[in-house]
Amino acid sequence: MTLNRRQMLMASLSTLALATLAPRAVFAAIEPAKSEGGTLTFVISPSPQILTSAMTTSGAEQVVSSKISDSLFTYDFDMTIQPQLAESFEVSDDGLQVTFNLRQGVKWHDGTPFTSKDVAYTCMQVWKVLHGRGRTIFGNVTEVQTPDDHTAVFVMSKPSPGMLKSLAAQQTQLLPAHLYEGTDPMTNPYNLKPVGTGPFKFVSFVAGDNLVLEKNPDYWDENKPHIDTLVFRFVSDPATVTAGLESGEFDLVNQSLLPKPDLPRLKESGKFDITTKGYEFQNEVQMIEFNLDDPVMSNPKVRKAIAMAIDKQWIVDNVFFGYGKAAETPLHYQLSALYDTDGVPKYDYDPMGAVALLEEAGYPRGTLELTVDPLPYGEYQNMTANYMREAFRAIGVKLTVRNEDFAGFVKRVYTDRDFQFTVNLLTGGSDPTIGTHRTFWSQSFKPGVGFSNGSHYVSAEMDKIIEAASAEMDEAKRKELYHQFQVLAMTDLPVLPIVAVESVTVANKRVHNHTINAHGTYANFAEVWLDPKA
């Protein structure tokens, strides 16, 4: 049976007989390739540290690795499941088993057949253990049974309504068990010379400069990909990105990694396709993470004073140039089935109120000095931090903006715990279990695991809500649980949501099919083709 959006939700929440996944026809209109070959240059930042997203939530790793290796599903714009390495699935009556029927004839790039053993190994040894979101998404999975090479059965202690919305390569990339078993996945050399099942094969990687991939001639999806070479260039300076687009050196940039003021000029030139679609799987929220282990940040009055000192709408208008909305809860407003601000505490812009709260906390005006660490991913977190530095002057707080490279940021925040608060950009995903729970669930805190409860927030009440919502199959009850979640999150304020972001992709018009589903430029690019005449 073909699943529509309603059926997909019910399939993920309750029982399901054998489900044949919807065909590609329900995707956005895909232009048939009118030419083959060519080189696409895709500029991203920062440079990836490894070349697999199976054990990290970092954006650069997700962009590149999804071209190298597929996962079980992809999703169209309304999050309907589409087949990839799983052709069909079924959910047991009690919701405690999900059986995936795997595509046959798929090979890893080294010629080894892809089997259920690869799924079992990656889920149990990597996603559940090392992935910042996977530890919550697959927290209820107790084992993966492999009755044969083409069947993988996820056995769960409790139902997992959000799990079926998370099985895409950018989120849950599969690894070749024959190259990873018996090794430390974090230091395995194939992290830097990956072997995948996807449309493109690894050629070379120069950290900080470029990654080169070439067409996989044995790709399981016949007659794809259409381009010969995919080159990633790692460019941190936004002005250089714009100049490279205008000169034709770069073909595509995603994730708003160029100055927003440049967008009108690029649009008016008529040479570029500019879209905010293709981020439905992500739902990003810019937020402050307070280090609750820090003696100053542990005081809720200080956190609430900081919230009142920030004019979120100013940031939306002047940093994001209107591409987003002031965030009122940790959930992105696009999660309309669960988003609910009724009764949720708000912290309106009120500098004098912030001064009064700081005095109550024991910090009279002019006595408090703080340090913020903005995530070095694009320019927007740093711009927001610089705005805060000036805004905090109005409440008598001296704020130092500390800049570092991406690896240094991750180490400082998630390993060394040597920070007071961040300006971060976190992906919530298409369901809160995917990317939001990790920030609030106490069990997500694990030093060394990036982007996972960086605040070290511990609340028995929050854990109870999150764990109940993770397993709740009744839609109305689940919505009520997430309303409780939003109220408690904004009451305790371990993080402060700032902007519900609308990201932007800019592509030269010679690039076709770069955004055909909910993953946009995070998809595998098997359908992308280049017009040599454009």
Protein Blocks (a to p, Z undefined) as FASTA:
>chain_A
ZZdfklmmmmmmmccdddddddfklmccddddfbeedjdddddddddfbfcfklccbfkl
mmmmmmmpccfbdcdfkopacdfkbmbdcddfkopaccddddehiacfkopacdfklmmm
mmmmmmmmmmmklmmmmmmpmbdcdfbfkbccdddfbdcfklmmmmcfklmccddfklmg
opafklgmklmmccdfbfbdcfbdcehiaccddddfkbfbghiafbfbdcddddfblklm
mmmmmnomambdchhiacfklmmmmmmnopaccdfehilmnopaddddddfkbmklmpmk
lmmmmmmmpcfklmmmmmnnopacddfbfbdfklmmlgccehpacddddfklmmmmmmmn
opaghiaccddddddehjklmmmmmmmmmmmmmnopacddddddfklmmmmmmmnopafb
dcddddebjbfklmmmmmmmmklpcghiahiaklopacfklmmmmmmmmmmmbfklmmmm
mmmmmmmmmmnomaccfbdcdddddddfkbghkbgbfnlmmmnolmgccdfkZZ
